Amino acid sequence: MRKYEKWIKNNTHLLTNQLAIVVGGTGSIGKEIIDYLLYLKAKVIIAARNVDKAETLKKQLLLKYPDAKVYVEYLDLSDLESIDKFQLEIDKKYPKADIFINNAGVYHLPKSISKDGYEIHFATNTLGNFYLSKKILYDMKENAKMVFVSSLSANFFKINFEDVQQLHCNNKMKVYAVSKRFMIANTLSLSPDSLGLKLGMLVGMLFPLVAIFVFLKLHKIIKKRG
């Protein structure tokens, strides 16, 4: 992030005392998101399936940002009961959040069925995402920002409504892509009109590959300006 610190300082504002929930914060993209949030003085809840990995990340971040407020909560997006428990913990332990970023997801896994009886990609990327996004709305401020990380691959495959979970599909990329395509539909459904949300809430979607091209362009601009 050091390459972009000057740009960040000039083009963003501090998030002092704002609370951010980051789902899927232990992967490469998630780590950068959390680093960025802490750099801007936000408080961060890391929601992770692997709590040990999240706690290790927390220790590393606190070495870099000694005064940061970082919390770890268990969450398995493929398990609806886990989502219920997570939402109850958030509601009980924390004030309403300012930022929600769902970066979690699974891809190219062997064929398997979730605890609730669904194909694992469908359970995590589609149902889990949909269920969590609806539950967590009650714990967000009226002017909160919600960001969902998807994939451009979702545009390359059509949904087979005869096999919505892709149980009979052997193309791992398609299984993943279709689950993310449903995620896009879910994000579009999170509009103030459809859910009675306050008009101040902002809902957006991030496609990492697009972001990479943008930052590469940004890097060239920064180098030219010195």
C-alpha positions as CSV (number, residue, x, y, z in Angstrom):
1,M,0.0,0.0,0.0
2,R,3.0,2.3,0.4
3,K,3.0,3.1,-3.3
4,Y,-0.4,4.6,-3.0
5,E,-0.2,6.4,0.4
6,K,0.3,9.8,-1.2
7,W,-2.8,9.3,-3.5
8,I,-4.8,7.9,-0.5
9,K,-4.0,10.9,1.6
10,N,-4.9,13.3,-1.1
11,N,-8.1,11.6,-2.3
12,T,-9.7,10.0,0.7
13,H,-10.8,11.0,4.2
14,L,-10.1,9.4,7.6
15,L,-12.6,6.9,8.9
16,T,-11.8,7.7,12.6
17,N,-14.1,5.7,15.0
18,Q,-16.1,4.2,12.1
19,L,-16.8,0.5,12.5
20,A,-16.2,-1.8,9.5
21,I,-17.2,-5.4,9.2
22,V,-15.0,-7.4,6.7
23,V,-16.1,-10.9,5.8
24,G,-13.3,-13.0,4.3
25,G,-10.5,-10.8,5.6
26,T,-7.7,-13.4,5.8
27,G,-7.1,-13.8,2.1
28,S,-4.9,-11.6,0.0
29,I,-7.6,-9.1,-1.1
30,G,-9.1,-9.1,2.4
31,K,-5.8,-8.3,4.1
32,E,-5.3,-5.3,1.9
33,I,-8.8,-4.1,2.5
34,I,-8.3,-4.3,6.3
35,D,-4.8,-2.7,6.1
36,Y,-6.4,0.2,4.1
37,L,-9.2,0.6,6.7
38,L,-6.9,0.6,9.6
39,Y,-4.6,3.1,7.9
40,L,-7.6,5.4,7.7
41,K,-8.2,4.9,11.4
42,A,-11.3,2.7,11.2
43,K,-12.2,0.0,13.7
44,V,-12.4,-3.5,12.1
45,I,-14.3,-6.7,12.8
46,I,-12.7,-9.6,10.9
47,A,-15.4,-12.2,10.3
48,A,-13.6,-15.5,9.4
49,R,-14.2,-19.2,9.3
50,N,-10.6,-19.9,10.3
51,V,-10.4,-18.0,13.6
52,D,-6.7,-19.0,14.3
53,K,-5.7,-17.5,10.9
54,A,-7.7,-14.3,11.7
55,E,-6.1,-14.0,15.2
56,T,-2.6,-14.3,13.6
57,L,-3.5,-11.6,11.1
58,K,-4.8,-9.4,14.0
59,K,-1.4,-9.7,15.8
60,Q,0.4,-8.7,12.6
61,L,-1.8,-5.7,12.0
62,L,-1.4,-4.6,15.6
63,L,2.4,-4.6,15.2
64,K,1.9,-2.2,12.3
65,Y,-1.0,-0.2,13.9
66,P,-0.5,-0.4,17.7
67,D,-3.5,1.7,18.5
68,A,-5.9,0.0,16.1
69,K,-9.1,-1.6,17.2
70,V,-9.3,-5.0,15.6
71,Y,-11.8,-7.8,16.6
72,V,-12.3,-11.3,15.4
73,E,-15.6,-13.2,15.1
74,Y,-16.3,-16.7,13.8
75,L,-18.4,-16.9,10.7
76,D,-19.0,-19.8,8.2
77,L,-21.0,-18.5,5.2
78,S,-21.9,-22.0,4.1
79,D,-23.8,-22.6,7.4
80,L,-27.0,-20.7,8.0
81,E,-26.9,-21.3,11.7
82,S,-23.4,-19.8,11.9
83,I,-24.7,-16.7,10.2
84,D,-27.5,-16.4,12.7
85,K,-25.1,-16.7,15.6
86,F,-22.7,-14.2,14.0
87,Q,-25.4,-11.6,13.6
88,L,-26.5,-12.1,17.2
89,E,-22.9,-11.5,18.4
90,I,-22.6,-8.4,16.3
91,D,-25.9,-7.1,17.6
92,K,-24.9,-7.8,21.2
93,K,-21.3,-6.7,21.3
94,Y,-20.9,-3.8,18.9
95,P,-22.5,-0.5,17.9
96,K,-24.1,-0.2,14.5
97,A,-21.5,-0.5,11.7
98,D,-20.6,2.1,9.1
99,I,-19.1,-0.2,6.6
100,F,-19.8,-3.8,5.5
101,I,-17.5,-5.5,3.0
102,N,-18.2,-9.1,1.9
103,N,-15.0,-10.4,0.4
104,A,-15.7,-14.1,1.3
105,G,-16.3,-16.9,-1.1
106,V,-15.1,-20.3,-2.2
107,Y,-14.0,-21.5,-5.7
108,H,-12.9,-24.6,-7.5
109,L,-13.6,-26.9,-4.6
110,P,-14.3,-30.6,-5.0
111,K,-17.9,-31.6,-5.2
112,S,-19.4,-31.4,-1.7
113,I,-22.5,-30.6,0.2
114,S,-22.9,-28.1,3.0
115,K,-24.3,-28.8,6.5
116,D,-27.7,-27.5,5.3
117,G,-27.7,-29.8,2.3
118,Y,-26.6,-27.4,-0.6
119,E,-23.8,-27.6,-3.1
120,I,-20.9,-25.9,-1.3
121,H,-20.3,-23.0,-3.8
122,F,-24.1,-22.3,-4.0
123,A,-24.3,-22.5,-0.2
124,T,-21.4,-20.1,0.4
125,N,-21.4,-17.6,-2.5
126,T,-25.1,-17.5,-3.1
127,L,-27.3,-18.5,-0.1
128,G,-24.9,-17.5,2.6
129,N,-24.2,-14.2,1.0
130,F,-27.9,-13.5,0.5
131,Y,-28.9,-14.5,4.0
132,L,-26.0,-12.6,5.7
133,S,-26.6,-9.4,3.7
134,K,-30.3,-9.4,4.8
135,K,-29.5,-10.2,8.5
136,I,-26.7,-7.7,8.8
137,L,-28.8,-4.7,7.6
138,Y,-30.3,-4.4,11.1
139,D,-26.7,-3.8,12.4
140,M,-25.8,-1.1,9.9
141,K,-26.2,2.7,10.3
142,E,-28.7,4.5,8.1
143,N,-25.9,6.0,6.0
144,A,-23.8,2.8,5.9
145,K,-21.8,1.6,2.9
146,M,-22.0,-2.0,1.8
147,V,-19.6,-3.5,-0.7
148,F,-19.8,-7.0,-2.2
149,V,-16.8,-8.6,-4.0
150,S,-17.8,-10.5,-7.1
151,S,-16.1,-11.9,-10.2
152,L,-16.1,-11.0,-13.9
153,S,-16.4,-14.7,-14.6
154,A,-20.1,-14.4,-13.6
155,N,-20.7,-12.7,-17.0
156,F,-19.3,-15.7,-19.0
157,F,-21.8,-18.4,-18.0
158,K,-25.6,-18.6,-18.1
159,I,-27.7,-20.0,-15.2
160,N,-29.2,-23.4,-15.9
161,F,-32.5,-23.1,-14.0
162,E,-33.0,-26.9,-14.4
163,D,-29.9,-27.3,-12.1
164,V,-29.6,-24.1,-10.1
165,Q,-27.0,-25.4,-7.8
166,Q,-25.0,-26.8,-10.7
167,L,-25.0,-30.2,-9.0
168,H,-24.6,-32.0,-12.3
169,C,-22.0,-29.6,-13.8
170,N,-18.4,-30.8,-13.9
171,N,-17.0,-27.4,-15.0
172,K,-15.5,-25.9,-11.8
173,M,-15.3,-22.4,-13.3
174,K,-18.9,-22.5,-14.3
175,V,-20.0,-23.7,-10.9
176,Y,-18.1,-20.8,-9.3
177,A,-19.2,-18.3,-11.9
178,V,-22.9,-19.1,-11.6
179,S,-22.8,-18.8,-7.8
180,K,-21.3,-15.3,-8.2
181,R,-23.9,-14.4,-10.8
182,F,-26.5,-15.0,-8.2
183,M,-24.5,-12.8,-5.9
184,I,-24.7,-10.0,-8.3
185,A,-28.5,-10.4,-8.4
186,N,-28.6,-10.3,-4.6
187,T,-26.6,-7.1,-4.5
188,L,-28.9,-5.5,-7.0
189,S,-31.8,-6.5,-4.8
190,L,-30.4,-4.5,-1.9
191,S,-31.9,-1.2,-3.0
192,P,-33.8,1.2,-0.8
193,D,-37.0,0.7,-2.8
194,S,-37.0,-3.1,-2.5
195,L,-36.1,-3.3,1.2
196,G,-37.4,-0.1,2.6
197,L,-33.8,1.0,3.4
198,K,-32.9,4.6,4.3
199,L,-31.9,6.5,1.2
200,G,-28.5,7.3,2.7
201,M,-27.3,3.7,2.5
202,L,-24.9,3.0,-0.4
203,V,-24.6,-0.5,-1.8
204,G,-21.9,-1.3,-4.4
205,M,-20.0,-4.2,-6.0
206,L,-16.3,-4.7,-6.7
207,F,-14.8,-6.8,-9.4
208,P,-11.1,-7.4,-8.5
209,L,-9.8,-7.8,-12.0
210,V,-11.3,-4.4,-13.0
211,A,-9.8,-2.9,-9.8
212,I,-6.3,-4.3,-10.8
213,F,-6.5,-2.5,-14.2
214,V,-7.6,0.7,-12.5
215,F,-4.7,0.6,-10.0
216,L,-2.2,-0.3,-12.7
217,K,-3.3,2.9,-14.5
218,L,-3.2,4.8,-11.3
219,H,0.4,3.6,-10.6
220,K,1.5,4.9,-14.0
221,I,-0.1,8.3,-13.2
222,I,1.6,8.4,-9.8
223,K,5.0,7.5,-11.3
224,K,4.7,10.3,-13.9
225,R,3.8,12.9,-11.3
226,G,6.6,11.7,-9.0
